[in-house]
Amino acid sequence: MSLLDRHLDFVTALRSAGLPVSLAEGLDGVRAVNALDISDREALRSAYAATLVKRQTHRPAFDKIFDLFFPALVGADEIVRHISYDKSDTDGTRSVGLSDGPQDLEAFREQLTEALALGDPDLLQALAREAVTRFGRIQGRGPGEQRWSSYNVANRVSPGELVERTMKGLLGELGQDPAEERDLRRAIERQVAEFNRLVESDVSRRAAEIRGAAYVAEHTVRASIDQLDFTAARKADLEEMRRAIHPLARKLATRMSKQDRATRGARLDFRRTVRASMQTGGVPVVTHHRPKRPGRTDLVVLCDVSGSVANFANFTLMLVFALREQFDRVRAFTFVDEIHEVTDRFQVGADPAETLAELAASAKYASLWGRTSYGRAFTRFQEQYADALSPRTNLLILGDARSNYTDLALPALKQMEYAARHSWWLNPESQRHWGTGDSAAHDYGRIVPMVECRNLTQLGDFVRELA
């Protein structure tokens, strides 16, 4: 494959992963590569990143795809020359021991424990490659075909279990200070996460040599965080989503307040208007108005936390946490078939995942029948919390509008929409599924504007459209 062909496949893979790479940016990448020494891999990575990556959230996907198309090493033999060696050898000779028996596994775990304690990135990378070669090998589908599995490595090496062993070795030197122990644990856990990432990277690199980089990129590289569906987000994605949600929450609060100020007419300042009219013969050519008082509005959020939108519920709680800091007052309600106010659970510094787990485990917030009923939730809201909505309150509903063929209680929702200043509904389902099965999206959408919101990109589009 020529360098140009590799470049074209690389750009195609980036686009498939959700990175918006235009034709002009692809040409800029070609010019940057021509101006560099392509033997310098990190310089090549930086040049491509500077010309093809627009957002920081796209960088992880870019790095994974770059490693597939421009690997640091090629072939298993090259890896073997970089791995296991006896440090006691004074002449620097390497002893390639690739057996995977119980004693060899324990010796490797000791080496990995030492690497975690030292925090040496080069040693950690070498051990990750060795772990794949020794403990990640599986039988391929074809005769004589070899494959590698990061799951096999994690199952046999169990790097997570080495955290306590590493801490015991280091705490004897640092003492028993609780703060130092907490910081040390976090540092070691980061080293373990980096080791797992390096193992996955090496497995992908080997798979790319067999199946092709384009195939592996298509089936293993996840979409960038801003295009990852909320319903498909994993626990590891939540922290990155939380960082991205905060600036969007600030913009959302600003847009909502801007709409409120735009709809309120400033009061006429009669005295100043009459005084100014004296200069034009008593004709009020120029009118003067009283200045508008600055202020932020209130927000009421209704979150569907049923099992069908469990992952989306994680996002909704993170959004509520972020909005909590942007409004004068935020009242939060969760529901499956019964409505519950959970405003007191959204304290500054609390963890959204822990809050959701607490709400799920609490009998107080349990549903009656375990099946979503938007109509019952809206009716109960009107009966118990109707005073939460006022002419200075914005209403935000988060859910998929699937009500299990129960009564929709459209009059109750109309009353809620009428009582609030503005109302919006964010739906995590694709519009092509609205109105199918038990979806009442079209019925509810005729009352409250419903917006498809499956990822951070669509949330950002919704925020911008409020201006």
N, C-alpha and C positions, 0 to 999 in steps of 0.2 A: 504494500500500500504506500502510495506516495504521500509526501507531507501535505499536499493540497487536499487529497482525499481524506486524510485523517482530520484535517481542519474542518472540512465540510461535515463529516460525520460528527465531530465534536460539537459544532454549532447546532446541528440538528438535535443531538441529545440534550443540549441545554434548553432548547425550545420545548422539547417534550417534557422536561422537568419543570416547566413553568417560567423560565427566564425569558423575558421579552427582548430577544436579540434581533435587531433589525439588519437588513442587508448592508447598510452603511457601516454599522458597528462591526459586522463580520469583516468588511474590507479594511477597517481600521486595525482589526486584529492581525490581518495578513501583513499590513505595513509594519506593525510593531514587531512581528516575528522576523521579518526580513532585516530589520535593523539590529537584531540581537544575535548573540552566539547561542544557538539552540542547544548546545551541550550544557548550558547553565540552566538546569531545570527550574530552579526557584525564580530566576529572572524571567523565564518563559511564563511561569504561573502568574507572576506579578503583571506582566504585559497583557496577558489575556484578561486578567481580572480588571485591569484599568480600562480596557476597551469594551468589555462585554457585560460587566456586572454593574447594575444601576443602584441596587439597594443592598444594605448590609444583610438583610434577611435572606438574600439569594446566595450569599457566600458559601454556606455549608454545602448546598447542593452543587455549586460550581466546583468546590474542592474535590468532592467525591467523584464527579465526572472527569475532572482533570486527571485524577490519579488513575482512572481506568484507561484513558486514552494516552497518557504520558506517564507510564509507571516508572518508579525509581529503579526497580530491578526487573529482570526478565528471566523466567525459567527457574525451576526448583534448584538446580545445581548452583546457580549464582547465590541463592539464599543459603545453602549449606555452607558455603565458604565464609559466611558472615555470622554464623551462629556458634553454638555451644563450644566452649573451649575451657581447658583447665587453667585457672588463673595462677596455679603454682608452677606452671611451665616457665622457666626463666628464659628459654630461648624463643618463647613466643609461638611455638608450634601449636597448631590447632588439632584437637582430637574430636573428630566428628562422631559423636555418639547419639544415634537417632533411635535407640530402642525405647519402648514405651511401657516397660514392666513396672510393677509397684515400686521397686527401689528407685528406678529412674524417674518415675513420676514424683516421688518424694524429694529427690535431689533437685528436680526442676523447681518444685514449689519453694524450696529453700532459696534457690537463686532468685526467684521472683520476689520472695519476701525481702531479700536484701536490696533488690532494685527498687521496690516500693519505699523502703526506708531511705535510700539514697536520693530518690527522685531524679535519677539519671535518665533523660529522655532517650539517649542513644542505646543504653543498655535495655531499656524497656522495649524499644522497637525491635532490637535483636531477639529478645526473648519472645516477643509476640510472633515473630516469623518462625522461631524454633518451635513454639507451641503448635502452630498450624501444621508444620512438617511432621512433628512427632505424634501429636494427639488428635489432629483434626482430619486425618485421612479416612475416607470412606470409599466403598466400592462403587464404581460408576455403573451406568446402565449397560454399556457395551462391554465386550470381553477385553480385559486388560485395561479398561479405562479407570482413571483415578479421579476422585473428587475430594473436596475438603469442606468441612463444616465448622462454622464458628460455634454452633451449639455443642458439638462434640468437645471442643476445647473448653468451653465454659463448664460443661458437665464433668469433665475429668479433672481439670486444673482447679476449678472452683475458686477463682481469684477473690471473690467476695468474702470467703472464709478466712483469707489471709490478713484481713484488716486487724483483727484482734491479736494475731500472732505478731504482726509488725508493731503494733502499739506496745505490747509487752516488752519488746526489745528496746524500744525508744523511751518508754516512760521511766525506766530505771535511770536514764541519763537526765531526763528533764524534771523528775520529781512528780508530785501528785497534784499540781495546781489544776483546778477544774477548768479554768479558761484555757490553759495550755493544752489540756487533754482534749477539749472540744475542738480547738483549732487543729490539733494534730489529727484527730479522726477525720475531719473534713478534708484535710490535705491528702491523707492516704486514700480516702474514698474517691477523690478526684484522680489520683494515680491509677486506681483500679478501673475507673471509667475510661481513662485514656488507654489502658492496656486492652480493654475490651474493644475499643474503637479501632485500635491498631490491628487486632486480630481480624475483625470484620473487614477492614481495608485490605489485608493481605489475602483473605479468602476471596474477596471480590476480584482482586488483581489476578489471581490464579484462574478463576472462572472466566475472566475476560480473555485469557490466552487460549482457552478451549472453545468457548462459545462466541467470542467476539465482544469487543467493548460496547458496541451499540446495543447488543442483546442484553447484556448485564445491566447497562444503564437504564434500559427501558423497564426491566423487571425488578430492580433492586433499589434504585435511587428514588426516594420519596419526593413529592412536590415540595417546593419551598414553603416555609412556615406561613407566609401570607396567602398562599393558595391551597394550603392543606385544609380539607373539610373539617369542621369542628367535630363532626360525628366520627371521624377517623383518627382524631388526635390521641396520642398515647400520653402516659403520665410524664414521660421525658419531654414532651412538646409543650406542656402547660407552662413551665417557667419561661420559656422563650415567648410564648403567646402573651403571658402576663406583661412582659417588658414592652411588647408591641402595642398592647391595648391601652396603656396609660396615656400616650400622646393622642390616640384617637378619642379617648374619653374627654380629654381637655377640649379638643376641637368640637366634639359633640355638644358639650355643655355651652361652649361659645356660640355655636350655631343656634341652639335652642333659645338662648338668651337674646341673640340678635333678632330672631324672628319675633320674639315677644316685644322687643323695643320697636321694631318696625311696624307692628300692628297697633301700637298705642300712640295716639296723636298727642302732641304736646299741647298743654293748656295755653290759651291766649293770655298774654300779659297786657291787660287793658290799659293800665296807666302809662306804660312805656309806649304803647301804640298811639294813644291820644297825644302824648307829649311829642312824639315824632311827627304826627300829622300837622302840627303847628307850622312846620317848615314848608308844608305843601298846601297851605291855605285851608287847613282843616280836613283835607282829604287823606284818609289812611292808605297812602300808596304802599308803605312798607309796614307789615305787621310784625310784632315782636311776641315771642312765646317764652313761657317759663322753662327753664332748663329741666331736662328729664333726670330723674333721680337714678343714679346707678344702682344696680342690684341684680341678684341672681334669683332665678325661679326655683320652685320646688319640683321634685320628680317622684313619681310613683312607678314602681317596676313590678310586673307580674311575671313570674318565671314558672314555666312548666318543667317539673323535675321528675317526670315519669320515666319508666325504664326505656321507652322508645327513643327518648332524647337524652339519655344519661350523659353522654359525652358533651352534648350541646349544653347541658346544665352546668358542667364545669366552666364552660366559656361564659354563660350568663352570670354566674356568680363572680367570676373575675371582672366582668364588665361592671357589675353592681359595686364591687369593691373600688374600682377605679372611679366610677361616677360619684361615689360617696364623698370624695374629696372636692368635687367640682360644684356642688349645689349647696344652697343654704340648708336644705333638708331633703333627705331621701328616705322614702318608706318602701321597704321591700316585702313582697309576698311570694310565697311558693305554693304550688298546688299540684295535685294529681286529680282528685275529685273533690277535695275539701281545701279551702283556702286557709293559709296560716301566715300571720305576720312574723317575719324573721329579721326585722330591722336591727334588733339588739345583737344579732349574731355578727353583724358587719362592723367590727371594731378595727381601728387602724392597726396594721401590722399583723392581722390574723391571716392564716393560710386558707385560700379558697378550697383546696382539696380536703383539708381537715374539717372545714365548716360543712362541706357537703356530706362528708362521712358522718359527722355528728347529727346532721339533720336526718339522714337516712336511718340512723340507728335509734333516733329518739321516737318513743311511742307517741309523744305529743304531736309530732308532725306526720304521723302515719296516715295513709289514705284509708278510706272506709272499705272500698272493694278492690283496690289495687289496679283499677282501670281508669284511664283518663276520661274526665267529663268536664269539658270546658263550660258547658251550660250550667252545671251545678256550681262550679267555681265562681263564675260571674254572678250567679244569683246570690250566693253566700256573701260575696264581696259587697254587693249592693245592700244586703241586709245588715252586715256588720261594720263595714268600713266605708260607707258612702261618703262620710265627711272627709275622707282622705283626699278627695278630688275637689278642686276649686278653680276659679278663673285664672289663678296664677300657677297652676299645676300642670306639668307635662306627664302624659301617661305613655309608658313603654311596655308592650307585651312581647314576651319572648317564648315561642313555642311553635310546634309543627301544625297546629289547628286540626289534629286528628282526635275526634271526640267519641270514637267507638259507637257510632250510630245513636248516641243519646241526644236528648233535647238540647238544642244549641243556645237557647235563651238569648235570642237576638235582641229582644227589647231591653234586657238588662245591659247588654253591651252598648246599645244606643244611648242609654241613660248615662253610662260611664263616659262615652265619647263626648256627649253634650256637656257634661259637668267639667271636663278638663279643657284647658286652653288649647293644647295640641295633643294628638294621639298618633302613635306609630306601632306597627307590629312587625317584628323581625322573625322570619320563618327560615329554619335551617334546611328545608327541603327544596329541591329544584322545582322551578315553576311547572315543569312538564308533569310533575306528580300531583300538582294541586288539583283538587276536584276528583281524584281517583279514590276508589274505596271509601273509607270513612273520613276522608279529608273534607273539611268545611272551609277551606281557605278562600274559595270564591265568595261564599256567603258572608264570612266575617270581613273579607277584603272590601266589600261594598260599604261597610260601616267604618272600619278603621283602615287607613292605607297600609297595605301589606307589602313588605319588601323581602325579596330573597336575600338571605344572609348566611351563606354556607362557609365563608372564610373571611380572613382579615381584609383581603382586597375588596370584597363586596361591602364589608362594614365601612371601609374607607370611602367607597363610592357613595354610600348612603349618607355619610357625614358631609361630604362635599356638596351633595345635591340639596342639603338643607339650607345652604347659603342663598 
